[in-house]
Amino acid sequence: MERLGRLGTGIGWRPEIADAVEGLPGIDWVEAVAENLCPGHLPDSILRLRARGTKVIPHGVSLGLGGADRPAPARLADLAATAEALGAPLVTEHIAFVRAGGPLTASPLLEAGHLLPVPRTWDALDVLCENVRIAQDSLPVPLALENIAALINWPDEDMTEGQFLAELVSRTGVRLLIDVANLHTNHVNRGEDPSAALDELPVEAIAYVHVAGGIEKDGVWHDTHAHPVPRPVLDILTDLRSRTDPPGVLLERDDNFPPPEDLARELTKIRTALTPPAQRAERPQTTPPAAPERGDARVVGGLEGHPRSREGAGAGRGDDARTRVALGQAALLSALVAGTPVPAGFDSARLRVQSRALAGKRADVVAKVAPELPELLGAAAYRDAFLAYAKSRPMSAGYRRDALDFAEHLLATGQPGDEAARRRLTVWWQDRAGPRPPRRTTRFVRAARAALVRK
């Protein structure tokens, strides 16, 4: 495995804080959401950062490598093109599924609009490993995968998170992007010990580390990326640093952006957490050893001797494993976004929390994609109307299509009540979707399709 160079201290680049990022001292690199970049038309801020030698790493959110379907060639090609346009040393994605349904389950394809956890089972691991290899073969640079935060537990899991990640690295040689904020989230929401996870995972495979903030509501930790980094997250970062010297650490902030001086203070706290007092004067800087090669027989995390803990353990079972994973993920996502019954073994109360969180995020993102909608309706009325709409209409084709479908629904049901606002909404919809709102037959077909999804 080719060794990656040191990255240093970084921050997530977002258009809202582009100027602040360029002006922050001590920024060695940035990470940008891959799907928000067009390789042929990179933002001027990104070009300026690259011109002065700042590395830019694309961070994907839509591949769904933990999903039952093999990764879409078009999505992989887009990610590869973005990496090449940026001259990136690596690309990153998530250990998650983001859509479910479709041909494997003979059910409608549903989009989560969010990263959802995969079950830590041998079936899910077999599927994930094959998907990772497909991605690795399609990308021009190394791939690193991020552990995600979760509100829910899958029943009957075979491994801990650390064991699952260790086995993934052992089978594929993929790097890891360890998010210490997500370890904290899973500690609060799922009762998992961050230190135990660090004990089990192969820290030598870490490409870099994410640090972010969140907030606790009613005993549930929400990984918002919109609040300051809390002390427990910094403590986990210090715990990680006591085990290895990560090549890079990055501050993520996605919303509720503070002034530049607040971002600078957050970065200072992160640097301090990486150099505990007992180590500042005496601990030498070392380069971590290379992660294991693909196919390395070494197994980390307490799975030695397990009959499934070697490469090829699932050979000949790939399609069956995909089908089982597909059915489980489709049932879970349908319960979350389409109101179908809660699958056996899941905590129904926690699924309601996750369902509300998904709907809320969906409303927020649509408002950003189509800011005219909350402007026309009023912020409060927009949110109420969208959440009511989302209860019976799962997303199936991304946020831009979701915004158009919501506007179409409003017009088809005679909303908004104000005639002038309705005319403005009609013009907005026509400019983006077609010459006129859909006829009654079209609305009937779409309503029938939505009813089938709910059953």
C-alpha positions as a printed NumPy array, in Angstrom:
array([[  0.   ,   0.   ,   0.   ],
       [  1.334,   3.411,  -0.999],
       [  2.013,   5.576,   2.025],
       [  0.095,   8.863,   2.203],
       [  1.912,  12.004,   3.248],
       [  1.004,  14.121,   6.251],
       [ -1.923,  16.47 ,   5.847],
       [ -1.737,  18.524,   9.037],
       [ -4.655,  20.665,  10.234],
       [ -7.646,  21.233,   7.973],
       [-11.185,  22.563,   7.834],
       [-14.246,  21.662,   5.821],
       [-14.608,  24.088,   2.914],
       [-18.159,  25.344,   2.47 ],
       [-19.316,  28.203,   0.177],
       [-20.768,  30.063,   3.171],
       [-17.362,  30.307,   4.863],
       [-15.097,  30.323,   1.808],
       [-13.611,  33.735,   2.627],
       [-13.076,  32.785,   6.264],
       [-11.339,  29.538,   5.293],
       [ -8.951,  31.4  ,   2.999],
       [ -8.082,  33.807,   5.809],
       [ -7.636,  31.334,   8.671],
       [ -4.015,  30.884,   9.798],
       [ -2.416,  27.445,   9.94 ],
       [ -4.757,  25.702,   7.489],
       [ -2.798,  23.015,   5.636],
       [ -5.659,  21.451,   3.688],
       [ -9.408,  21.535,   3.162],
       [-12.108,  19.009,   2.443],
       [-15.035,  19.781,   0.114],
       [-18.259,  17.845,  -0.507],
       [-17.597,  16.125,  -3.825],
       [-21.182,  16.324,  -5.083],
       [-21.137,  20.119,  -4.706],
       [-18.182,  20.534,  -7.083],
       [-18.153,  20.556, -10.87 ],
       [-14.713,  19.461, -12.12 ],
       [-14.798,  21.884, -15.045],
       [-16.008,  24.871, -13.014],
       [-14.344,  24.781,  -9.612],
       [-15.186,  27.675,  -7.271],
       [-12.727,  30.574,  -7.376],
       [-11.992,  30.086,  -3.678],
       [-10.955,  26.468,  -4.28 ],
       [ -8.735,  27.542,  -7.17 ],
       [ -7.042,  30.166,  -5.013],
       [ -6.435,  27.646,  -2.234],
       [ -4.908,  25.18 ,  -4.68 ],
       [ -2.733,  27.899,  -6.237],
       [ -1.114,  28.577,  -2.89 ],
       [ -0.444,  24.893,  -2.253],
       [ -3.403,  23.962,  -0.044],
       [ -4.496,  20.389,  -0.67 ],
       [ -8.204,  19.853,  -1.415],
       [ -9.782,  16.447,  -0.727],
       [-13.213,  15.545,  -2.155],
       [-15.566,  14.01 ,   0.407],
       [-18.364,  11.967,  -1.162],
       [-21.797,  11.545,   0.41 ],
       [-23.876,   9.726,  -2.214],
       [-22.084,   6.522,  -3.289],
       [-23.827,   4.418,  -0.647],
       [-21.021,   1.854,  -0.496],
       [-22.769,   0.097,   2.383],
       [-25.924,  -0.348,   0.317],
       [-27.031,  -3.585,  -1.288],
       [-26.527,  -2.341,  -4.863],
       [-23.124,  -2.112,  -6.455],
       [-21.912,   1.495,  -6.726],
       [-23.211,   3.296,  -9.796],
       [-20.512,   3.718, -12.487],
       [-21.668,   7.281, -13.194],
       [-21.245,   8.307,  -9.555],
       [-17.798,   6.716,  -9.432],
       [-16.815,   8.467, -12.665],
       [-17.932,  11.82 , -11.238],
       [-15.935,  11.268,  -8.055],
       [-12.864,  10.222, -10.05 ],
       [-13.134,  13.304, -12.271],
       [-13.433,  15.557,  -9.234],
       [-10.369,  13.993,  -7.614],
       [ -8.341,  14.501, -10.791],
       [ -9.515,  18.107, -11.228],
       [ -8.445,  18.88 ,  -7.654],
       [ -5.166,  16.986,  -7.833],
       [ -6.327,  15.298,  -4.622],
       [ -4.066,  12.813,  -2.808],
       [ -7.09 ,  10.666,  -1.89 ],
       [-10.893,  10.671,  -1.829],
       [-13.216,   9.811,   1.048],
       [-16.695,   8.378,   1.468],
       [-18.823,   6.787,   4.196],
       [-19.614,   3.335,   5.512],
       [-23.338,   3.83 ,   5.059],
       [-26.336,   3.233,   2.87 ],
       [-28.271,   6.164,   1.442],
       [-30.926,   4.479,  -0.684],
       [-32.768,   1.168,  -0.713],
       [-35.365,  -0.746,  -2.695],
       [-35.325,  -1.236,  -6.435],
       [-34.847,  -4.455,  -8.45 ],
       [-33.257,  -6.51 ,  -5.667],
       [-36.418,  -6.144,  -3.589],
       [-39.003,  -5.544,  -6.352],
       [-40.023,  -2.383,  -4.515],
       [-39.806,   1.359,  -5.237],
       [-36.372,   2.909,  -4.886],
       [-36.24 ,   5.212,  -1.866],
       [-33.667,   7.869,  -1.019],
       [-32.809,   8.532,   2.617],
       [-31.276,  11.95 ,   2.059],
       [-28.922,  11.009,   4.871],
       [-26.226,   8.51 ,   5.854],
       [-27.735,   5.446,   7.538],
       [-25.788,   2.725,   9.382],
       [-25.165,  -0.691,   7.884],
       [-25.658,  -3.73 ,  10.115],
       [-22.375,  -5.076,  11.458],
       [-23.036,  -8.522,  10.087],
       [-21.032, -10.854,   7.866],
       [-23.533, -10.413,   5.017],
       [-23.24 ,  -6.635,   5.172],
       [-19.443,  -6.897,   5.385],
       [-19.284,  -9.16 ,   2.311],
       [-21.374,  -6.668,   0.321],
       [-19.429,  -3.662,   1.578],
       [-16.069,  -5.224,   0.75 ],
       [-17.096,  -5.998,  -2.827],
       [-18.447,  -2.475,  -3.259],
       [-15.232,  -1.008,  -1.867],
       [-13.122,  -3.014,  -4.302],
       [-15.261,  -1.79 ,  -7.203],
       [-14.762,   1.782,  -6.023],
       [-11.018,   1.321,  -5.505],
       [-10.642,  -0.026,  -9.047],
       [-12.538,   2.985, -10.44 ],
       [-10.716,   5.77 ,  -8.596],
       [ -7.363,   7.291,  -9.58 ],
       [ -6.259,   7.816,  -5.96 ],
       [ -6.607,   5.881,  -2.663],
       [ -9.977,   5.692,  -0.911],
       [-10.68 ,   6.243,   2.786],
       [-13.986,   5.414,   4.466],
       [-15.623,   7.171,   7.412],
       [-17.413,   5.617,  10.376],
       [-20.807,   7.295,  10.723],
       [-23.006,   8.488,  13.579],
       [-26.269,   6.678,  14.219],
       [-29.456,   7.023,  16.204],
       [-30.484,   3.411,  15.83 ],
       [-29.138,  -0.099,  16.452],
       [-29.569,  -2.999,  14.066],
       [-30.665,  -6.184,  15.868],
       [-28.518,  -9.321,  15.929],
       [-25.194,  -7.797,  14.893],
       [-22.14 , -10.063,  14.663],
       [-19.375,  -7.541,  15.399],
       [-18.544,  -4.369,  17.251],
       [-17.728,  -1.261,  15.245],
       [-13.995,  -1.684,  15.828],
       [-14.083,  -5.324,  14.723],
       [-16.146,  -4.456,  11.648],
       [-13.678,  -1.737,  10.595],
       [-10.686,  -3.974,  11.282],
       [-12.086,  -6.751,   9.128],
       [-12.925,  -4.266,   6.343],
       [ -9.325,  -2.998,   6.304],
       [ -7.917,  -6.528,   6.439],
       [ -9.974,  -7.636,   3.436],
       [ -9.664,  -4.568,   1.205],
       [ -6.675,  -2.487,   2.328],
       [ -8.924,   0.58 ,   2.38 ],
       [ -7.918,   3.531,   4.558],
       [-10.069,   4.843,   7.383],
       [-11.401,   8.315,   8.065],
       [-12.154,   8.195,  11.785],
       [-14.737,  10.698,  12.987],
       [-14.296,  11.074,  16.744],
       [-17.543,  13.067,  16.958],
       [-19.341,  10.045,  15.518],
       [-17.729,   7.804,  18.13 ],
       [-19.15 ,  10.146,  20.779],
       [-22.568,  10.11 ,  19.108],
       [-22.623,   6.329,  19.117],
       [-21.555,   6.336,  22.758],
       [-24.571,   8.451,  23.75 ],
       [-27.106,   6.909,  21.375],
       [-25.999,   3.282,  21.227],
       [-24.088,   2.775,  24.471],
       [-20.812,   2.021,  22.665],
       [-17.474,   2.686,  24.35 ],
       [-15.251,   4.946,  22.164],
       [-12.104,   3.706,  23.878],
       [-13.033,   0.093,  23.164],
       [-13.588,   0.952,  19.509],
       [-10.162,   2.578,  19.346],
       [ -8.663,  -0.54 ,  20.963],
       [-10.09 ,  -2.744,  18.207],
       [ -9.67 ,  -0.731,  15.041],
       [ -6.412,  -0.696,  13.027],
       [ -5.185,   2.816,  13.812],
       [ -2.298,   2.372,  11.362],
       [ -4.869,   2.557,   8.53 ],
       [ -6.141,   6.018,   9.508],
       [ -5.829,   8.573,   6.685],
       [ -7.189,  11.439,   8.773],
       [ -9.651,  12.371,  11.493],
       [-12.875,  14.393,  11.604],
       [-13.867,  16.543,  14.571],
       [-17.304,  18.181,  14.816],
       [-19.957,  19.428,  17.209],
       [-23.51 ,  18.434,  17.999],
       [-26.229,  18.817,  20.58 ],
       [-28.149,  16.571,  22.975],
       [-31.954,  16.623,  23.043],
       [-34.026,  14.339,  25.256],
       [-31.144,  11.939,  25.793],
       [-30.317,  11.671,  22.076],
       [-27.151,  13.149,  20.606],
       [-27.647,  14.837,  17.241],
       [-24.501,  15.104,  15.137],
       [-25.428,  18.513,  13.742],
       [-22.06 ,  19.913,  12.602],
       [-23.666,  23.217,  13.605],
       [-22.464,  23.589,  17.198],
       [-19.078,  23.98 ,  18.903],
       [-16.982,  20.87 ,  19.455],
       [-17.768,  19.589,  22.989],
       [-15.202,  18.457,  25.517],
       [-16.07 ,  14.708,  25.263],
       [-15.242,  14.764,  21.535],
       [-11.907,  16.448,  22.218],
       [-11.209,  13.841,  24.891],
       [-11.738,  11.05 ,  22.361],
       [ -9.354,  12.848,  20.006],
       [ -6.743,  12.926,  22.782],
       [ -7.339,   9.222,  23.441],
       [ -6.782,   8.506,  19.747],
       [ -3.599,  10.614,  19.735],
       [ -2.233,   8.541,  22.623],
       [ -2.378,   5.501,  20.319],
       [ -1.188,   6.98 ,  17.016],
       [ -0.211,  10.227,  15.355],
       [ -2.948,  10.74 ,  12.739],
       [ -1.685,  12.185,   9.437],
       [ -4.387,  14.846,   9.45 ],
       [ -7.22 ,  16.282,  11.537],
       [-10.105,  18.341,  10.17 ],
       [-12.803,  20.533,  11.713],
       [-16.241,  20.066,  10.144],
       [-18.895,  22.786,  10.241],
       [-21.94 ,  22.568,   7.949],
       [-24.431,  25.082,   9.327],
       [-24.958,  27.94 ,  11.782],
       [-21.523,  29.227,  10.798],
       [-19.749,  31.29 ,  13.472],
       [-17.382,  34.242,  12.911],
       [-13.867,  33.396,  11.689],
       [-12.372,  34.032,  15.13 ],
       [-14.628,  31.339,  16.613],
       [-13.475,  28.862,  13.959],
       [ -9.884,  29.763,  14.788],
       [-10.531,  29.069,  18.481],
       [-12.042,  25.694,  17.627],
       [ -8.962,  24.81 ,  15.607],
       [ -6.724,  25.828,  18.517],
       [ -8.666,  23.516,  20.837],
       [ -8.189,  20.674,  18.368],
       [ -4.439,  21.276,  18.15 ],
       [ -4.241,  21.35 ,  21.943],
       [ -6.177,  18.084,  22.236],
       [ -3.651,  16.486,  19.896],
       [ -0.739,  17.406,  22.155],
       [ -1.597,  16.41 ,  25.758],
       [  0.58 ,  18.143,  28.4  ],
       [  2.466,  14.953,  29.295],
       [  3.472,  14.447,  25.683],
       [  4.208,  17.97 ,  24.458],
       [  7.867,  18.03 ,  25.499],
       [  8.807,  14.376,  25.386],
       [  6.818,  12.483,  22.751],
       [  8.642,  12.354,  19.395],
       [  6.68 ,  12.716,  16.185],
       [  6.501,   9.364,  14.437],
       [  5.123,   8.212,  11.136],
       [  2.463,   5.512,  11.513],
       [  3.162,   2.193,   9.798],
       [  1.438,   1.417,   6.537],
       [ -1.978,  -0.214,   6.677],
       [ -2.13 ,  -3.903,   5.729],
       [ -2.093,  -4.82 ,   2.062],
       [ -5.288,  -6.11 ,   0.492],
       [ -5.547,  -9.792,   1.285],
       [ -3.183,  -9.575,   4.27 ],
       [ -3.981, -12.557,   6.501],
       [ -3.575, -10.467,   9.641],
       [ -6.844, -10.005,  11.529],
       [ -7.273,  -7.26 ,  14.095],
       [ -9.846,  -6.782,  16.823],
       [-10.397, -10.197,  18.364],
       [-11.763, -12.134,  15.356],
       [ -8.835, -14.53 ,  15.019],
       [-10.009, -18.024,  14.223],
       [-13.556, -17.   ,  13.333],
       [-14.747, -19.085,  10.352],
       [-15.783, -15.939,   8.45 ],
       [-12.739, -13.807,   9.339],
       [-10.68 , -14.328,   6.197],
       [-10.795, -13.013,   2.646],
       [-13.265, -14.939,   0.53 ],
       [-15.254, -16.265,   3.476],
       [-18.421, -15.295,   1.662],
       [-17.347, -16.636,  -1.728],
       [-20.249, -17.944,  -3.769],
       [-22.73 , -16.248,  -1.48 ],
       [-22.465, -12.714,  -2.887],
       [-25.84 , -12.489,  -4.586],
       [-27.647, -14.141,  -1.677],
       [-25.956, -11.758,   0.761],
       [-26.935,  -8.773,  -1.394],
       [-30.545,  -9.868,  -1.436],
       [-30.663, -10.309,   2.336],
       [-28.997,  -6.944,   2.898],
       [-31.325,  -5.329,   0.358],
       [-34.454,  -6.647,   2.051],
       [-33.318,  -5.506,   5.482],
       [-32.305,  -2.036,   4.351],
       [-35.451,  -1.525,   2.291],
       [-37.666,  -2.493,   5.224],
       [-35.827,  -0.109,   7.549],
       [-35.788,   2.843,   5.144],
       [-39.437,   2.339,   4.233],
       [-40.359,   2.445,   7.918],
       [-38.351,   5.648,   8.324],
       [-39.611,   7.594,   5.321],
       [-42.821,   5.926,   4.144],
       [-44.561,   5.008,   7.406],
       [-44.492,   1.242,   6.906],
       [-44.348,  -1.035,   9.983],
       [-41.192,  -1.085,  12.096],
       [-39.105,  -4.175,  11.229],
       [-38.73 ,  -6.797,  13.95 ],
       [-36.012,  -6.164,  16.492],
       [-35.798,  -2.376,  16.091],
       [-36.621,   0.137,  18.808],
       [-39.801,   1.812,  17.54 ],
       [-39.325,   4.914,  19.708],
       [-35.795,   5.438,  18.411],
       [-36.985,   4.913,  14.826],
       [-39.526,   7.704,  15.349],
       [-36.7  ,  10.   ,  16.441],
       [-34.688,   9.044,  13.352],
       [-37.719,   9.506,  11.107],
       [-38.325,  13.028,  12.428],
       [-34.634,  13.84 ,  12.009],
       [-34.675,  12.664,   8.389],
       [-37.792,  14.702,   7.601],
       [-36.336,  17.769,   9.282],
       [-33.071,  17.499,   7.374],
       [-34.987,  16.971,   4.148],
       [-36.982,  20.167,   4.767],
       [-33.805,  22.099,   5.566],
       [-31.927,  20.935,   2.47 ],
       [-34.875,  21.601,   0.143],
       [-35.075,  25.106,   1.616],
       [-31.405,  25.615,   0.683],
       [-31.783,  24.09 ,  -2.783],
       [-34.94 ,  26.142,  -3.482],
       [-34.902,  29.186,  -1.153],
       [-37.838,  30.642,  -3.085],
       [-40.181,  28.123,  -1.452],
       [-39.843,  29.344,   2.166],
       [-39.806,  32.911,   0.838],
       [-43.144,  32.396,  -0.93 ],
       [-44.808,  30.502,   1.901],
       [-43.121,  32.065,   4.917],
       [-40.535,  30.089,   6.888],
       [-42.904,  28.547,   9.452],
       [-45.655,  27.757,   6.919],
       [-43.109,  26.215,   4.56 ],
       [-41.742,  23.884,   7.215],
       [-45.189,  22.779,   8.386],
       [-46.357,  22.175,   4.806],
       [-43.2  ,  20.293,   3.826],
       [-43.216,  18.012,   6.873],
       [-46.879,  17.168,   6.205],
       [-46.007,  16.451,   2.56 ],
       [-43.003,  14.308,   3.481],
       [-45.066,  11.961,   5.658],
       [-46.639,  10.331,   2.619],
       [-44.153,  11.113,  -0.156],
       [-40.701,   9.58 ,   0.257],
       [-37.833,  11.09 ,  -1.688],
       [-36.807,   9.019,  -4.681],
       [-34.621,  11.197,  -6.903],
       [-32.604,  13.711,  -4.924],
       [-33.28 ,  17.085,  -3.352],
       [-33.765,  19.163,  -6.496],
       [-36.447,  16.809,  -7.765],
       [-37.904,  16.786,  -4.257],
       [-38.263,  20.579,  -4.331],
       [-40.095,  20.431,  -7.664],
       [-42.364,  17.626,  -6.483],
       [-43.226,  19.57 ,  -3.33 ],
       [-44.088,  22.684,  -5.35 ],
       [-46.164,  20.537,  -7.693],
       [-48.017,  19.085,  -4.711],
       [-48.771,  22.573,  -3.375],
       [-50.177,  23.717,  -6.714],
       [-52.181,  20.521,  -7.206],
       [-53.835,  21.01 ,  -3.806],
       [-54.591,  24.708,  -4.309],
       [-51.773,  26.057,  -2.185],
       [-50.69 ,  28.577,  -1.157],
       [-54.033,  30.163,  -0.354],
       [-52.925,  33.627,  -1.432],
       [-53.593,  33.935,  -5.159],
       [-50.601,  36.159,  -5.864],
       [-48.264,  33.765,  -4.065],
       [-49.771,  30.846,  -5.968],
       [-49.12 ,  32.614,  -9.275],
       [-45.493,  33.254,  -8.3  ],
       [-45.102,  29.6  ,  -7.305],
       [-46.602,  28.52 , -10.643],
       [-44.098,  30.64 , -12.545],
       [-41.253,  29.267, -10.408],
       [-42.376,  25.685, -11.07 ],
       [-42.874,  26.267, -14.81 ],
       [-39.386,  27.726, -15.159],
       [-37.905,  24.529, -13.764],
       [-40.28 ,  21.701, -14.593],
       [-42.494,  22.373, -17.592],
       [-45.09 ,  24.585, -19.243],
       [-47.875,  23.966, -16.743],
       [-48.685,  22.063, -13.558],
       [-49.645,  18.402, -14.127],
       [-53.127,  17.45 , -15.227],
       [-55.55 ,  15.54 , -13.032],
       [-54.649,  12.141, -14.547],
       [-50.955,  12.694, -13.849],
       [-51.707,  13.671, -10.279],
       [-53.883,  10.558,  -9.885],
       [-51.095,   8.243, -11.143],
       [-48.561,   9.826,  -8.816],
       [-50.929,   9.616,  -5.857],
       [-51.535,   5.92 ,  -6.61 ],
       [-47.795,   5.293,  -6.784],
       [-47.306,   7.003,  -3.442],
       [-50.082,   4.878,  -1.937],
       [-48.342,   1.699,  -3.136],
       [-45.104,   2.832,  -1.484],
       [-46.925,   3.322,   1.823],
       [-48.371,  -0.211,   1.814]])
